[in-house]
């Protein structure tokens, strides 16, 4: 009872203050909006013009004068104040990062050639068997493509773990990439082991494919001549996602002509499975005309355009889990997606390394016991803590256990 009395007393004391504070915040927002409207009507600056005038300075501020990568939102925070001062308008962060910034990069290629702008990850790429997942963001995709091991002749020297060929990348590992419009299906596909059973990589994004996703498939599908299989909703956005992988846009130009295969949903799938449609707003006559043009441009048939122009759409979610898995399996089989078996040279290298590992594991128990006996017989150096501290001061990027390892090896070199 005493605790309840204290809580009641605190609430009573702060109730008036909290009410007043909320009122002040509401009034401040009203003043800001009113000031924005008044200023906007008198300002000669558009958001685009203002962004043009401050973008370079904003990038320099966000990137420490170009010395470090800068995220799109860091540039937005540096530019937002000056843009709002010039225009009197509130700047939407999404509009800045996805329209103003990308437009500036496209229209000023010489000025921005050395800019290192990082966009957030909006999806993921999963390799089969390797357990490797790559966020579809600028830096992660850049690192994946740079570090991808293509040469399978270089054997994995990790004696404790069976090697895979190659470490990551399509060669001898997967023969297709399956793109899924929605990220939410990945746990289902993982449970059904679609990637492992068909030796394909899985890729998904939140809505429209991002630039990082296009760069990734451009490199992997183009260089290794593997297909991109696309799963999407049966609606305008789904067809736009499909079309986005077949042509250049303002933010990305493909270096390769990649093979894009549409798995659907298509009208034939909807009719075959009796899937439920839902209504969607289309707008007026002008909007409907553009709607039809967009669908035709992205590969919809006349019958599909007629269906969608009635204000109907069908999601992949209209299928139950088992139905969706069976549908995907049928589509993959129809496209001839099968397990990957590498060429004879790679098979030979894998065979011989498997034998090496087998022979080593047979002798490992005896060797490990002997090594443990030798290690336990060595006295610890009295200055171990001081030596570790000195090493970390010399190289702050070094972890403490690496320092201990180096000290141990140097002090006992030749003793074994």
N, C-alpha and C positions, 0 to 999 in steps of 0.2 A: 504493500500500500504506500509506503514511503517513497518508493521509486516512481510510482504512478503520480504521486503528488508533485514530485520534482519535475517530471516531464510536463505535467499540466502547467506548472508555474512558468517554466521556460517558454513553452508555446504561447502562453498568455502575454509574456513580456515582449516576445519577438514578433507577435502577430501583426501589430500595427506597423512596425518597422518594415517587415517583409511586404506588406500591402503597399506601403509608400514607395518602396524600392521598385516593385513591379510597375507601379504607375509611372515612375520616373523613366524607367526603361522604355515603356510604351510611348511616352511622350517624346523621348529622344529619337526613337525610330521614326515617329511622325515628322519631327523637325527635319531629320536627315532626308526623308523621302520628299518632303515639301521643298527643301533647299535644292535637292537633285532636280526636281521638275522645273523649278524657276531658273536654275543655272543652265539646264539643258536647253531651254527655249532660247537662251541668249548666246550659247556657245557655238562657235563656228566649227568646232572639232567633232568629228565622228570617232567612234571607238577604234575603227581601223586606222584612221589617220593618226590618232594619238598613240596607238600601239606602234606604228611605223616610226614615230619620232623618238620613242623611249626604249625600243626593244634592244638595241645594241648595248646601251648603258645598263639595262636590266640584266642582260646576260653577263656582262662583265662583273657586275656586283654579285650575282648568284654563283658565278664560277670562279671567284677569286682571280679575276682578270684572265680567264681562260686556262688556268692552271689545273683545275679540277672539273670532273663532270658535274653538271647541274641538272636537277630534275626540272620537268616542265612546270611543276607547281612552285619550285623555288624561284624560277624566273617570273612566274605570275605574281608572287608576293612582292618581288622587287619592282615590278611594273605597275601594280594595281594602284598604288597611291597617286603617282604622276598621271596615269590615265584618267582616274576619277577626277583629279583636280582640273585637268584640261577639258573634260567633257561634261562634268557635272552628273555623270551617270554612274550607277553602281555596276561594277564589273563582275560578271558571272565567271567563276573559275573554270568551269567546263568549256564555256565559249572561248575563253582565252587559250587554254591548253590545246583544244581540238580544232579551233578555227583560226584565231589570230596568230598564234605562234607557228602552227604548221603552215599557214599561208605565207608568213614572213620567211620561213626557211625555204619554201618553194620559190618565192619571188626574188630572193636575194642569195642565189647559190654561191656567188663569189665572196660576199661578206661573211656568210655562215659556213663556208667550206670546212673550216677547222673547229667549228662549234661542236662540243660534245654534250648534246642534249639528251637526257634520259627520260623516257616515258614509262609510267607505271605498268606493271604486269596486269593484263586483263584476261588471263587464261593460262593454260598449262600444256606442256608437251611431255608425253610419257613414252619411254622406250620399253619394248618387251624384254623380259628376262633380266635386264641389267639393273632394274630398280631405280633407274635414273629418271628424275622429273625435272623439267626445265620451265621456270615461270616465263610466260611470254611477255617479257619486258625487254627494253633496249639492251641493257647490260648483260642480262642472263643469256639472251640469244647470241649476242656478240661473243661471249666467252665460250658458249657451246660450239659455235661454228669454228672458232679459233683453235680450240683444244681438241676437237674431234679427231680421233685416231683412225686413219684410213688404211694404214699399212699393216696388214695382218701378219706379215712375215716377222715382225718384231714380237717375240713371245713374251707373255706375261711372266715376270720373274717372281711373283708372289708365291712362294712355295707352299704356304699354308692354305691357300684358297684356290679352287679350280679356276682356270682362266676362261675368259670369254673372248671371242674373236668377232669384231674388234672391240676395243674398250667401249666406244659408243659411236653411233653413226649407222647409216643404212648398210654399208658394205658387209655382206655375209651375216647380217643381223635381222633386218626387216625389209620386206619387199613392197610395202605400201604405207601410206599415212592415211588414217581415217580421221577426218575432221568432223566434229559434232558441234552443232550450233549452241548447245546448252552444256554447261559444266556439270550440272546435277546428275547426268547419266553415268559419269565415270565410275562411281562405286558399283553400280549395277554391272557395267562392262568388266570391271575388275573381278567381281564375284563370278561372272560367267567365263572369265579368262579368255576373252575375245582376242586380246593382243597376243597372248602367248600361243593360243591354238592356231591362229592364222599368221603369226609372225608379222604383225603390223604395229606401227606406232599410233598412239592415240593423241589427238590434239583437240582442244576445245577453247572457246573464248566466250566472253559475256557479250552476246549480240554480234555485231558486225566484226569481221576479222580485222585485227589490228595490224599496224605496219610490221611489228616484230614477227607476227605469224606469217605474213607474206614473204618477208625476208627469209625466214626459216624454210618454208616450202620451196621458194625460188632456188635456194642453194641445194637442199637435199633432193628434191624431185628433179630439178634441172640437171644437176651434176651426175646423179646416179640413175637417172631415167626410170624412176619409180612413180606410180600414179598417186594422185591425191583424190581420195574418195570423200565425197561431201554428203553429210546427213543434215537435213534442215527441215524446219516447219514448212507447211504448205500455205504460204502467205507472201506478201510483197517483200517483207524483210528477209524471208528465207531465200527467195530467188535472188535478191540483191547480194546476199552473202555468197551464194553460188557464183554469181557474175563477178564478184570482187576478186576472185582468184583467176579469172580468165583475161583480165585486161589491166592496164595501168590506171592509176588514179592520181590525184593531185599530190598525194603523200609518198607514193612508191611506184617506181618503174621496174618491171620485171626484166631480169637479165637473160632469162631462159624462157622458152616456150614449154610450159609444163603440161602434162596430161591430167586434166581434171575430169573426174567421172561423177556424175550426179546419181547418188543412190536414192534420193527422194527425201521427203515425201513428194509423190506426184499423184495426180488425180487417179491414175490406175490403181495405186496402192490404197487410196481411200475407198474406192469402189470395191476392191477385192476384199478388204478387211471390214467394210461397213463402219468406218470410223465416224465419230460424231464431230460435226462442225460447230462453230460458234460465230456469232455476229461480230462485225467490226465496222467502225465508222469510216466512211470514205471521203466525205466532203462533197462539194458541189460539182457541176458539170466540168469545169476546168480542171479540178483536181482529179476527177475520174479519167479524163483524157490522158493526163500525165501518168496516172496510175497504170493505164493500159500500155502506154509506150514503155514504161519502165519494166513491166512484166515481160513484154515481147523482147526487149533488149536483153533480158537476163535468161531467155530460153524457154519461157512458158508457151504452151500451145494455145491455139484459139479456144479450145474447149476449157482449158484451165483458166484462161483470162475471163471467159464468160462466167465461170463458177465464182471466181474471186471477186469479179466486178459486181456481184450480187450482194457484196458485203459479208461474205462468209470466209472462214479460214479454218484450218485444221492443224493442231499441234502434234508433235511427236508424243507429247504426254497423253494423247488420246488412246495410245496403246498401253495395255497392261505390261508389267515387267517381262513376263514370260513371252508374251506376244512380240514385244519389241526385240528381245534377244533372238527369237526365231526368225523374225523379219530381217534382222541384220545378218544372221548366218546365211539366209537364203540369198541376200544381195551379194555377200562376199563370195559365196560359191559360184554365183552366176557370173561374176567378174573374173573367176579363175584365181582368186587369191589363195595361195597355198603356203605351206611351210617352206622356209628358205634352206637350201642345201648348197654350201659354197663349193668352189671348184676344187680339183684334186690336190693342188699344192697346199691350200689352206687346210683341207682335211688331213693331209699328211702331217703338217706342222702341229695341228691339234692332237693328233694321235700320239706323236712322239713326246709332246709335252705332257700328255696324260700319263704316259709311262714313266717319265721323269718324276712326276709328282707321286705316282704309286710307289716307286722305289724309295723315294725320300721318306714317305710316310711309314714304310716298313721299318726303316732304321731310326725313325724319329724318337721313339720311346727311349732307346738306349742312349742316344746322343743327348736327349733332354736331361736324363738322369745324371749323366756325367757332367753336363754343363752346370746343372744346379749344385752339384757337389763342389765344383771348382769355384763357382761364384760365392757360395756361402763360406768358403775357406779364406777369402780375401778380406782383410780388415778394412773398415771404412776410413777414408781420410778424415783427420780431425777438422780440416778446414772446408768440408764439403759445403756447408751453408754459405760461407764467405765466397767460395769459388762460384757457386751458382749465382749469388747476388752480383758478383763482378761481371759474369757473362751477360746477365740480363741488363745491366747498366750499359755494357758495350753494344748490345743489340736488343732493344726493347721489344722487337717483333718476335723474338725467340721464346717458345714456351719453356717452362722450368724443366719439364721432363726431358726435352731435347738437350738442355744444358747438362743435366745429370748423365745422360747417355754419353755425351762427348767426353765428359770428365772421366767416366769409368773406363772408356775405351783407351783414352790417352794415357791414363795412369797405369793400365795393365796391358798395354800393347806388347805382344811377344810373350806374355806369361803363359798363355794357353798352349 
